[in-house]
């Protein structure tokens, strides 16, 4: 029976196991050469581990390691909760990374299934899955205790469920993705819009009767499922911070990255180092940690918001140009330069820098080729609505983040959309191959 199952799902097993093995091998080499501390070497990864510990032993999401354990307004609950299970079991960091390796394997598997379902092609799915397994940025971030892997898995799984017409479950998973990465809050409306487009004949009772009512009922239930999923966390913030916002990161990040860079370009008052933040209230919290978390508090949001809006009001055209230009540049930030300069060369200083520069440039040019294949896929006859649907998430993300996605290590903000891009590029590649075979036959 086992052999029959393996035979039936051999392609799925190859795609999943290839991704899992490559990531496991990378993590094992890192563990052997440098030790497990590398898995929390990025500042946020150590913070997530501390928050997981605080959930388990102090029953609160807090990045503070001493009492009082102030609640964290910046981060959401799901990824620290995910890590807390491993902390509770007292498992080593390597096992935590291995769990994320399994999630990466499932991402590759879902991409394969999407290729089969959308493009009716196993080749498209296999190529996309294998490319994802080999992509350096995803391998690197997958091996750090960062939320990106879990957020990417939940996001892509929600998209798959939606395309399979499992709308309520899709809304639930997108809600969980939002509790992992708050920006997913802005992607859920894209699901609703696509649902409306898919069933547009039922809009405004153009097809009257029970089916039209069923359309509106499903749409409202999707919204309700998503709302109920994120509501407990919004309620927590309302109780602790007097706001229904999911996270304080939105306006803070726009101020910290976008506004600071644009202010420097326009030569307007803004201290780059130290940042021109609101002064810390001496009574806020004793100890060194107060300066690290004070600026994230929701009561500082009006300060950041006012600064940004005043800056935009003063330079509306220039800021729009700056934001859109940054959004476009963000598509070509894959963290290869960051990985080379701050990871590989930091650990192996003797590595030849000329070879390093060549590899970085090669990676950048390969991505230009990948994007060109995405365009090819749009030019051939195919499932245009699903292609537009998939690429809309990537476009929306970069339009939301602007300059944020261009900074060093900022490529990770595009990780959830990397497998989607590879899927669309694989469709373009297979289309070119099929066209070549067609021309060969004609000649």
Secondary structure, 3 states (H helix, E strand, C coil): CHHHHHHHCHHHHHHHHHHHHHHHHHHHHHHHHHCHHHHHCCHHHHHHHHHHHHHHHHCCCCCCCCCCCCCCCCCCHHHHHHHHHHHHCCCCHHHHHHHHHHHHHHHHHHHHHHHHHHHCCHHHHHHHHHHHHHCHHHHHHHCCCCCHHHHHHHHHHHHHHHHCCCHHHHHHHHHHHHCCCHHHHHCHHHHHHHHHHHCHHHHHHCCCCHHHHHHHHHHHHHHHHHHHHHHHHHHHHHHHHCCCCCCCHHHHHHHHHHHHHHHHHHCCCCCCCCCCCCCCCCCCCCCCCHHHHHHHCHHHHHHHHHHHHHHHHHCHHHHHHHHHHHHHHHCCCCCHHHHHHHHHHHHCCCCCHHHHHHHHHHHHHHHHHHHHHHHHHHHCCCCHHHHHHHHHHHHHHHHHHHHHHHCCCHHHHHHHHHHHHHHHHHHHHHHHHHHHHHHHHHC
